Amino acid sequence: MIAKHIQEMINSKGASVIRKMFEEGIVLKKEHGEENVFDFTLGNPDLDPPQKVVAAIQEEAKDISHGCHGYMPNAGYPFVREAIAQKITKEQGLSVKGENVIMTVGAASALNCVFKSLLNPGNEVLVPMPFFAEYRHYARNHGGSLIEIPSKADFSLDLQAIKAKLSSKTAAVLINNPNNPSGKIYSESDIKELATILSEHNKKTGRITYLVCDEPYRAIVYDGAKVAPAFQFYENTVIVSSFAKDLSLPGERIGYIAVNPKSDAPEEFIKAVTFALRVLGCVNAPAFFQKVIAKSWDAQVDYSSYKIRRDKLMAILDKCGIEYYRPQGAFYLFCKVPSRFSGDDGDFCDYLKKYLILAAPGSGFGGKGWFRLAYCVSEKTIINSEKAFSKAMEELK
Ligand SMILES: Cc1ncc(COP(=O)(O)O)c(C=O)c1O
């Protein structure tokens, strides 16, 4: 018999709704033709991986040396960890060595390894709303729970609200910067202040509260925006990330954990997450893509086409009278459900479906009354969706 809590999860409307929508989209596309369905559900990048990645794939595919497909140390090939350490050093402005990096099966497995390592039964992970819908499951997978903390109206961190929820049960505060689904980038001053709050809390309780920064969208920013280097401000910071979004490799499942070398007992933490990676059944990150990434992590990518798509979709929403938060990064637009629906984002997404527009209800992201449009789709999809949005909004009048 299926375990009760899993049965509840697969039957619940909440977090699985995006995948459900995506699958319904496949059926609708068969029925109405691909070009007539406007599928904004999934953060599946439309850009092809950059040439440097393609060249690395081609080069690595030629390697047929003995043992090239074998196991390696669970944390990854040492030379790959060194390469990612260079990336982190560049991003964080602080020297990081390969031993502080653990290669993972995407950011999803990185988060699960971190939570498995940190959570005792009943422990809590604090997260500002809105947030990536899977976080609830990831915390629950390891006996913890996600404490969802309202943010300010502009989606910036409500630091006092976070402070008020810190307790001896808090294992970590999790921030996703730039944020999925809002596209918000948390300011450097907010991260610094959060660091001060966490340090004071640690002193008071004698327990280390980790700051987990989930950063798969770090490189996808607009108008010169920058993501703050949290390692510089808070010692007990862990970065989890992947190449799913910035190098358009979500299906290849390649990610990493980087532990701040200045954290308390980083060796212990690295041992713990490496053990977690093993016993969660990942064993190690995919060998082939570790080698590809070692050669191509620094590929230059032009994200301007996402900016063009963002601007085109914002113009359509403006014309139709749909309000949204202007994203500074990532590739999502978080939009307000029209007042006629009294904040019921599920109902509004069902309504949009009648016009063959597929959107993700905000409730799954802790954003009731909002819906998310992933604009990492083709420009053609965005342009052609204008008529459908206009019609849907016109008929609400
Ligand atoms: C905020 C956030 N974190 C983590 C993930 C998981 O990424 P990956 O595919 O690398 O596991 C996603 C995927 O959409 C995401 O949006």
The ligand as an SDF file (V2000), in Angstrom:
LIG
                    3D

 16 16  0  0  0  0  0  0  0  0999 V2000
   14.3060   27.9220   -7.6050 C   0  0  0  0  0  0  0  0  0  0  0  0
   14.6330   26.5750   -8.1180 C   0  0  0  0  0  0  0  0  0  0  0  0
   15.4160   25.7750   -7.3810 N   0  0  0  0  0  0  0  0  0  0  0  0
   15.7340   24.5470   -7.7940 C   0  0  0  0  0  0  0  0  0  0  0  0
   15.2630   24.0570   -8.9890 C   0  0  0  0  0  0  0  0  0  0  0  0
   15.6470   22.6860   -9.4100 C   0  0  0  0  0  0  0  0  0  0  0  0
   16.6230   22.7760  -10.4070 O   0  0  0  0  0  0  0  0  0  0  0  0
   17.3220   21.5020  -11.0700 P   0  0  0  0  0  0  0  0  0  0  0  0
   16.5610   21.2030  -12.3090 O   0  0  0  0  0  0  0  0  0  0  0  0
   18.7140   21.9100  -11.3070 O   0  0  0  0  0  0  0  0  0  0  0  0
   17.2150   20.3980  -10.0850 O   0  0  0  0  0  0  0  0  0  0  0  0
   14.4330   24.8500   -9.7880 C   0  0  0  0  0  0  0  0  0  0  0  0
   13.8770   24.3450  -11.0400 C   0  0  0  0  0  0  0  0  0  0  0  0
   13.0180   24.9070  -11.6610 O   0  0  0  0  0  0  0  0  0  0  0  0
   14.1170   26.1540   -9.3380 C   0  0  0  0  0  0  0  0  0  0  0  0
   13.3360   26.9720  -10.0380 O   0  0  0  0  0  0  0  0  0  0  0  0
  1  2  1  0
  2  3  1  0
  2 15  2  0
  3  4  2  0
  4  5  1  0
  5  6  1  0
  5 12  2  0
  6  7  1  0
  7  8  1  0
  8  9  2  0
  8 10  1  0
  8 11  1  0
 12 13  1  0
 12 15  1  0
 13 14  2  0
 15 16  1  0
M  END
$$$$
